[in-house]
């Protein structure tokens, strides 16, 4: 590795097409990350994505989003189950 580098001819990211595209993607509310997943998990995500005509990363994002905000609070689900059981017991 050099002690000093000459950046006098360097271009800004916005002036390099593929870097500009990456920067514009960040303004859409998404962040590029690198992560390691087990092979079987990736295979499952890809299979599910193919079945739904989506990319595996989209499937992963949707699954994670559901965990952030459950569709129904657990108390509401419990109430519904209890009501159904009471109705069936009568």
Backbone torsions as a table, in degrees:
resi	resn	phi	psi	omega
1	UNK	NA	137.1	-179.3
2	UNK	-74.5	155.0	176.1
3	UNK	-74.9	-33.6	179.8
4	UNK	-138.0	147.7	177.9
5	UNK	-121.9	149.1	179.4
6	UNK	-100.7	109.3	179.6
7	UNK	-103.0	16.7	-176.2
8	UNK	-64.1	-28.3	179.2
9	UNK	-102.4	9.8	-177.9
10	UNK	-70.4	150.6	177.6
11	UNK	-104.1	152.5	174.7
12	UNK	-74.3	152.1	-178.3
13	UNK	-56.4	-36.1	-178.6
14	UNK	-66.2	-17.8	-179.7
15	UNK	-95.0	-2.8	177.7
16	UNK	-109.9	114.9	-170.3
17	UNK	-48.7	-50.0	-176.2
18	UNK	-70.2	-30.4	176.5
19	UNK	-74.9	-36.6	176.8
20	UNK	-62.5	-39.1	178.8
21	UNK	-63.2	-44.1	178.5
22	UNK	-60.6	-41.5	179.3
23	UNK	-66.3	-39.4	-179.5
24	UNK	-68.7	-30.6	177.2
25	UNK	-63.6	-35.0	179.9
26	UNK	-66.3	-24.9	-179.3
27	UNK	-78.9	-6.3	179.6
28	UNK	-89.7	11.0	177.7
29	UNK	86.1	19.2	178.6
30	UNK	-126.0	152.6	179.8
31	UNK	-125.2	131.9	177.7
32	UNK	-77.6	129.3	177.0
33	UNK	-131.3	165.6	172.4
34	UNK	-121.7	130.2	-179.6
35	UNK	-145.2	161.1	177.1
36	UNK	-110.8	129.4	177.2
37	UNK	-124.0	152.8	176.4
38	UNK	-63.2	146.7	-177.4
39	UNK	-57.4	-41.3	-178.4
40	UNK	-66.9	-30.8	177.4
41	UNK	-67.6	-44.9	179.3
42	UNK	-63.8	-41.1	178.2
43	UNK	-61.1	-42.8	179.3
44	UNK	-63.9	-44.4	179.0
45	UNK	-60.9	-42.4	-179.8
46	UNK	-66.3	-41.2	178.8
47	UNK	-63.6	-43.9	179.4
48	UNK	-65.9	-41.5	177.9
49	UNK	-61.5	-41.5	179.2
50	UNK	-64.6	-40.0	179.6
51	UNK	-66.1	-29.5	-178.2
52	UNK	-101.5	6.1	-176.1
53	UNK	56.0	45.5	178.2
54	UNK	-133.2	162.2	173.6
55	UNK	-77.6	154.6	-178.0
56	UNK	-64.9	-29.8	178.4
57	UNK	-69.6	-35.0	175.9
58	UNK	-64.8	-42.7	177.9
59	UNK	-60.9	-46.0	179.4
60	UNK	-60.4	-44.4	179.9
61	UNK	-61.5	-42.3	179.4
62	UNK	-64.3	-42.0	178.6
63	UNK	-64.1	-41.6	178.2
64	UNK	-66.6	-39.8	179.6
65	UNK	-62.3	-39.3	178.4
66	UNK	-61.8	-31.9	179.1
67	UNK	-73.6	-26.3	178.3
68	UNK	-69.5	-44.0	-178.2
69	UNK	-131.3	95.6	179.1
70	UNK	-59.0	149.8	-178.3
71	UNK	-59.5	-42.7	177.9
72	UNK	-133.5	140.5	175.1
73	UNK	-62.1	147.9	-176.6
74	UNK	-58.5	-35.6	179.4
75	UNK	-62.0	-40.1	179.3
76	UNK	-66.3	-40.8	178.2
77	UNK	-63.6	-43.8	179.1
78	UNK	-61.7	-44.2	178.3
79	UNK	-58.2	-43.9	-179.2
80	UNK	-63.0	-44.3	-180.0
81	UNK	-64.0	-43.9	179.6
82	UNK	-62.0	-44.5	178.2
83	UNK	-59.2	-44.6	-179.6
84	UNK	-64.2	-41.4	179.5
85	UNK	-66.9	-40.7	178.0
86	UNK	-64.5	-39.6	179.2
87	UNK	-64.3	-42.6	-179.6
88	UNK	-71.1	-28.4	-179.2
89	UNK	-76.3	-23.0	-175.9
90	UNK	-78.1	NA	NA
